[in-house]
Amino acid sequence: MAFISSGYNPDKPMENRITDIGPKKYDQFYPPVIAANKGKWLYHEYLKPGVLVHVSETGDKVFTVRCGGARLMSTSHIREICEIAEKHCDGYVRWTTRNNIEFMVDSQDKVEPLVKDLEGRKFAGGSFKFPVGGTGSGVSNIVHTQGWVHCHTPATDASGPVKATMDALFDDFKDHRMPAHVRVSLACCLNMCGAVHCSDIAILGYHRKPPMLDHEYLDKMCEIPLAIAACPTAAVKPAKVKLENGTEVKSVAVKNERCMFCGNCYTMCPSMPLADKEGDGIVLMVGGKVSNRISTPKFSKVVVAFIPNEAPRWPTTTATIKKIIETYSADANKYERLGDWAERIGWERFFEKCELEFTHHLIDDFRDPAYYTWRQTSQFKF
Amino acid sequence: MAKHETPLLDQLETGPWPSFVSDLKQEAEKRAKNEENIEFQIPSDVVEDLLGVLELSFKDGATHWKHGGIVGVFGYGGGVIGRYCDQPGLFPGVAHFHTMRVNQPGAKFYKAEYLRQLCDLWDFRGSGITNMHGSTGDIIFLGTTTPQLEEVFYEMTHKFDQDLGGSGSNLRTPADCIGQARCEYACYDTQDICYDLTMEYQDELHRPAFPYKFKFKFDGCPNCCVASIARSDLSFIGTWRDEIRIDQEAVQAYVGGEIAPNGGAHSGRDWGAFDIEKEVIDLCPTKCMWMENGQMKIDDKECTRCMHCINVMPRALRIGNDRGVSIFAGAKAPILDGAQMGSLIVPFIKAESPYTEIKEEVIEPIWDWWMEEGKNRERLGELMKRQGLQKLLEMAGLKPVPQMVQEPRHNPYIFWKEEEVTGGWTRDVDEFRKNHLR
């Protein structure tokens, strides 16, 4: 593999350098029907799960076929998407915020051949490449983070539990039977680069063991004051430690009972790793939303404090999620989001109906907002 | 023949949902065959080793990626995330496996021709593995070696007119919903403002000058499809301040069952005949609508624009004409002090190109305050908690209005300023003692 230069000259990095040019401008990639009708759309309908039509005041229509996909995607797969886009949609395609792929056509007769083509494509292992769905009152694709495939702080994998969960919820990706839409998200650690904290169902990777201390290297690898300042509960303090060979080194000490395992110290200091096979696992949070529809946006609440990482298919996690979704589906009113349902029936009833055990872990004891979550009325249900 | 046995990952090839394992395997095979004789600039077995190290993580229940690593392209302090494997001897193909963030186009619209160019570049100079897309919105190029970073950047900028996205203590790559491009609910042009601000603030996006990350996101309406209110330091949500437009004939068509409610979103179950009282009027959070002689009436002054009625009857009810955005500040995920939702700081502002008022009267004064007062790794929302919402309003010159609070404060512990109190705070204790004996 011989090195082939792009034209970049490392001795003169500023020579012909182009910077600060930003992204491609959005309108370069609008399909013609979008360009012609932008801002003129009148209404939309779901023709069936995964298929939408938007109608413009000009009389034009755009038909969208939405399909799911793993956000971890090879160029081979992207090239196949390009081929489909060229075959059916003059080369245009887009992605949604929830990692779905959308193919748009300008007349209804182009819809079925496209759907058929998408549904007919399978990976060698047997799974669908482009399952059509993810619309309306169903379960859409999961937004998620990197997990074990590329991240240094995860407490669980991302692509693995997502695949296992979507397999379990697959029928509802392709259906509209839920009372309202159900948004599932996964973040593989508390950093939540996936911002799962306002999802109907949030799958969160969590550590449960305080950091190990690599004393010999800690002062060489880390800025000790930054590691100390990083701790939100002031559990980390400076310490002098005698190594086995007798040398005294500057390091830190951790007050373990103050640690809530956020991993922020590890972010600042690589000599304080937290990850552990038995310690790490999954927290389930439910009832969050970002929409302002009917009720205001709300955070997801912790309803299962810990489920072990059961690679490769996380069966307890997926079964618990399935149970919550089925219970919600059977019990909620039309248009009622999962969190609104839980609030209407009461959280005590939520735990009963979902057959989830309530433990001390689920009572908030972190800072001021905790107080506002305790019951301060005689109104409750037995 | 696969380089590494992957019995655990293989179990993720079954089931209907698209299998990333199958996809990685097809990529590994393609690189092994190399039918197009690509002069791969990083190890050709990179995907094999990625599968190998992932299998090891599935076995060990822990990641095998090392912490950080400062790499990047010259002159930028973001857009590249260093990543090294902690078992480079076992998996040399992914010993260096750096991420590059590529700034996505608005609403993630693409043409095949352009995507193929990116694929060609990434097959040649990287792993051929991507995320479409990262959570913030970028196209993620997953895995290349240090010497290739400048080469990828050079080709992207010179051949494709394409820049990197943000990372670290930068403005992160702004993201938008599909907006007016294909949605009748959009109250402003989310793509245009997203592009405009991204271009205006290229320096902030590429060169870290902030205490920590900063995110802009643009939701066209209060349905919030890009979740701006939950995860962006400044969240822009489309809104209107006049009347919902009503088509009474279409209202009747919904009542008569001629049009499916909510665009047919509930088609998977028999919910019974549409009942406008039960499904729309009773669910209105402000109870500002009613039926009168077969006509739908809305007391628009009392409407809080929750979108429910419009979502249920999109052919009968449409957003108003006097449109703009509401701006919310301080949303973030839980690290460190708990999750925060965005707080309303501007109830209404017009969002029209070139967005001067938004830039000069909202964004820039807030940045000035945060850059002056924010501690290392303190998000805007945390500074707001530490110094108070009124401090932000004061620094940005925004007038406090009741819309900004859920309810007034529960305690009278007001930090009065000296100039607000008649006579100021300087007093003479001897004068005081003339009337009040010790």
Interface residues (C-beta under 8 A of the other chain):
Chain A: M1 A2 F3 I4 S5 S6 G7 Y8 P10 P13 M14 N16 R17 I18 T19 D20 I21 G22 P23 K24 K25 Y26 D27 Q28 F29 Y30 P31 I34 K38 G39 W41 L42 Y43 H44 E45 Y46 L47 K48 P49 L52 H54 V62 T64 G68 G69 A70 R71 L72 M73 S74 T75 S76 H77 I78 R79 I81 C82 E83 A85 E86 G91 Y92 V93 R94 W95 T96 T97 N99 I101 M104 F123 A124 G125 G126 S127 F128 K129 F130 P131 T135 G136 S137 G138 V143 H144 T145 Q146 G147 W148 V149 H150 C151 H152 T153 P154 D157 S159 G160 K163 A164 M166 D167 F170 F173 D175 H176 R177 M178 H181 A187 L190 N191 M192 C193 G194 A195 V196 H197 C198 L226 A229 A230 P232 C262 N264 Y266 P270 A275 D276 K277 E278 D280 G288 V290 S291 N292 R293 I294 S295 P297 F299 N309 A311 P312 R313 K334 Y335 F366 R367 P369
Chain B: L8 L9 D10 Q11 L12 E13 T14 G15 P16 W17 P18 S19 F20 V21 S22 D23 L24 K25 Q26 E27 K30 E39 F40 Q41 I42 P43 S44 V47 L50 L54 S57 F58 K59 D60 G61 A62 T63 H64 W65 K66 H67 G68 F74 G75 Y76 R83 F97 T99 N103 Q104 P105 G106 A107 K108 F109 Y110 K111 A112 E113 Y114 L115 R116 L118 C119 W122 D123 R125 G128 I129 T130 N131 M132 H133 G134 S135 T136 L142 G143 P147 E150 E151 V152 F153 Y154 E155 T157 H158 F160 D161 Q162 D163 G165 T173 A175 C177 I178 Q180 A181 R182 C183 E184 A186 D189 Q191 D192 C194 Y195 T198 M199 Q202 D203 L205 H206 P222 N223 C224 C225 V226 A227 S228 I229 A230 R231 I237 A260 N262 G263 G264 A265 H266 S267 G268 R269 W271 E279 L283 P285 R305 C306 M307 H308 N311 V312 P314 R315 R318 A333 P334 I335 L336 D337 G338 A339 M341 N376 R377
